[in-house]
Amino acid sequence: MTLSEEIGARLRELRSQTGLTQDQLAEKLGVSKRTQGNYESGASDPTASYLSMAASQLGFDIPYILNGVRTTPTSDSLSEVEHSILQQYQSIPEDDQKAIRRILKAMADDAARSVN
């Protein structure tokens, strides 16, 4: 298996874990279904902007996609509550996801300030 095919297989795996079809993922990340299919088959490598959007919008683990080394917890390592929250987050519109990320960042910043 070539590196491009390995990257494609890991990308397909993560897409499948989110419950998205190729069409849905392609639309979320601003590429055509054909491009998404090419990425997943290993016919072409995903662009940096595509990977950046996959990470920011869907929480995809980019080091895992590129080299097979996980840097984020797998769904197997999440509690039922964490897994449920993640699924709910992934099912809401992007603007709502951005709002949640802003709220979480503000809460984390407040927590960090109270420690210092």
N, C-alpha and C positions, 0 to 999 in steps of 0.2 A: 504494500500500500504506500502511495506517495504521501509526502507531507501535506499536499493540497487535499488529498482524499481524507487524511486523518483530521485535518481542520474541518472539512465539510461534515464528517461523521460526528464530531463533537458539537458543531453548530446545530446539526439536525437533532442531536440528543437534547440539547438545551431548549430548542424550539418545542420539541415534543413534551418536555417537562412542563412548559408553560401552558400547554394545551392549545397552542396556536397552529393554524394551518400555514402552509407556505404563503398563501395569498395574504393572510392576516399579518404575518410577520413582515412580509415585503412591504405592505402598506404602512405599517407602523414605522418602518425604518427607511421609507422613502426610496425603495428600489422596485423594479418590476418583478413579477413572479418568475420570469425567465432568469433574471440575475440571481434571485434567491435560490432557484434550483441549481444554477451553476455553482454558487458558493457551496451548497450542500453536497453536490456531487463531486466537488473537487476540480471541476472544469476550469474554475477561476478562483482566485483568492479574494476574500473580502477586503474592502478598502479600509483605511484607518478611520475615515469618517463614519462608515457603516458600523465598525466595531465600537467606536465611541458612543454612537447612538444606542447600540445594543446594550452597552454597559449602563449608560445613564437612564435609559427609558425602561429597561427590562431587568437590570441587575445581572446581566450575563457576565460571567467570570472570564475576562479576556485572556489572562495567562493560561487558563485551562483550555480555551479554544485553540490558542496558538501552540502550546507545548504540552498539554495534558496534565499540567500541575495545577491543582486547585488552590485558590487563595481565599475562597469564600466557602462557607458551610454548604453542604449539600442538603437537599430537602430531607434526606434520611436523618440528618443530624439535628433537624429542627423539631421542637415540640409541636404538639397538635395545634396549640394556640398560635405559635409563630408561623406554622405552615398555613393556617387559615388566614392570618393577617396578610401573608404574602400573596395568597391567591386572590383575596379581596382587592388588594392594592393593584395587582396586575389586571384586574377586570374593570377598573374604573378609567375614565378618560384621562388623557395625558395632562391636561390642565389641572385636574384634581390631584394627580400624582405629584405634579410640581408643587402644589400648595402644601401637600403633606410633607414633602421633602423640606420645604422652607420652615414649616412648623417644627419638624424634628431637628433641623439644624439649630434653630433658635433655642430649643430645649437643651440640646447638647452643649451649646455655647454657654447657656446659663449654668448648667451643671459644672462645666469646666471652670467658670469664674468662681463658683462657690467653693471649689476645692482649693484654689490658689489663694 
